[in-house]
Amino acid sequence: MTVDAFAALRNPHVRRLAIARFCGVAGAQIVNVALGWQLYERTGSAWSLGLVGLFELLPVILLTIPAGNIADRYPRRTIAIFAQMVFVIASLSLTAISYYHAPVAATYGAIILIGAARAFSQSASASLLPQLVSPSEFVNANAWMSSTFQLAAVSGPALGGLIIAVTGDATDAYVAAAILEIVFIIQMIPLPTICPVGSGEKRSFSDLFAGFSFIRKSPIFLAAITLDMFAVLFGGAVVLMPIYAKDILQAGPEGLGWLRAAPSVGSMMMALIITRLKPWQRPGQVLLWTVVGFGLATIGFGFSRSFALSLFCLFLTGAFDSVSVVIRLTIEQMITPDALRGRVSSINYVFIGFSNEFGAFWVGSTATLFGPVAAIIGGGVGSIAVVAAVALVWPALRKIGPLNELKSAEKVELAAQMDLHRPAGLGDKGGV
C-alpha cells in the first residue's frame, strides 16, 4: 500500500494552520533564546534561568481549568487569536525592558504574561486540528504539524542567536518575535469559525473537571503523558544551554542558537520520515524505546566537550522526542470526543508544561547544587528509569496495536465508563 505523505497538506485550512504554527513557534523560540542569554548575561546565575520555567508554569497551572472549558464552549480559532495578541504584548514589553535596562524582576512579570497566553493558546490550537481533518488523517497531519513545529524551532533559535550576536543585546530579537506572532494572527483569521460540539448547552460544576475524569479512565493515554512528562522533566538540558555555550563549549551566542536548534533539526527530520511510514504495529513499544533513546542521548550530551558531538546528541534527542510526540498526540485525538477536546488538551498541556517549565526549574536548581554536567547526566539516567517504571505500572501500553484500532476499542470502553455511549455519538450533549 502506497502512503500519501502529503494527504493532510492538501487541505488549505491545514496549510494555514501550519504556517501560523511555524510563525508562533519561531517567535516563542526567539523569545526563549533572548531570555536565556539576557538573564545569564545580567545575573551569571543558573538559578535565574531555572526561575524562567517556574514563572511560566504558574499561570499555566492556575488557568488550566478555565482555558480548557473556554476552548470547549467558544470557537477555538478565535481563542487562539486573542491569546496570541497577549503574547505580542508580552514580547513588546520585553523589548521595552531590554531597551531601558529595567530591573530583572520586570522580566519575570512578562514571563508570567507569556505563560497565561500559552495556557489559552495551547488549549485552543491543539484541539482545533481535529475540526479540520478526518480521523484517518490524524497521524499524517500530526507528523506535518510536528515538522512545522520543529522547522520553526530550528530557525527560531538560530535567528534569535544571530540577532543577538549582530546587535549585542536582546532588544531586536524581541521585536522580531512580536512580528512573527502578528503573522500568526493574520494566518488564523481566515480559518473557519467552528463551535465545539455541545458548546451552547448548560453545564454543571462537575463538567469543569470532566477532562480529568476522561484521562483518569484512559490508562493508555495516562501512561503516555506520564512517560512524556517525567522523561522530559528529568532530561531537559535546554535550560542549561546558555551555560554550555558560554562556559563549557565556548561557542558564544551563535553557538547557543545552533545548540537550541539541533534537537529541532532531529525532530523535524524524523517527523518527515514518519509521514512516509505505515502505521506502527506496536506503537506502545515504539514509545518506550524512543524515550530510552532520548535518555541515552541526553547522557551523551552531558559528557560531551566537543561542539560537534554535542550537536549530534541534541539532534538525537529531538529525533526520539518527535516519535513520542506524534504517538501521544494521535492517541489523544483518536480517543477524545470533540466536546471534551479543549479540556483534555488543556490538562495535557499542564503535563507537558509541567515537564518543560518545572523541568527547567528542576534542572537549574540541580545545576546550582551539583553543577551543570551532573544535572544533565543525572537527568538522562532519570529518563531511562521512568521508562522502566511506566512499563511496570501500565503494562497495557506495551501491548496496544495500531492506533486506528486503539480508537474504537478505547472509545467504546471510555463511553461505557463515563455514560457517553449514546446512539447520537460521544459527547453529543456537551459536558460529561
Secondary structure, DSSP 4 states (H G I P E B T S, - for coil): ----TTTGGGSHHHHHHHHHHHHHHHHHHHHHHHHHHHHHHHH--HHHHHHHHHHHHHHHHHHHHHHHHHHTTS-HHHHHHHHHHHHHHHHHHHHHHHHTT--HHHHHHHHHHHHHHHHHHHHHHHTTGGGTS-GGGHHHHHHHHHHHHHHHHHHHHHHHHHHHHHHSSSHHHHHHHHHHHHHHHHHHTTS---PPTTTTS---GGGGGHHHHHHHT-HHHHHHHHHHHHHHHHH--GGGHHHIIIIIS--HHHHHHHHHHHHHHHHHHHHHHHTTSPPPSSHHHHHHHHHHHHHHHHHHHHH---HHHHHHHHHHHHHHHHHHHHHHHHHHHHH--GGGHHHHHHHHHHHHHIIIIIHHHHHHHHHHHH-HHHHHHHHHHHHHHHHHHHHHH-THHHH---HHHHHHHHHHHHHHHHT---TT-TTTTS--
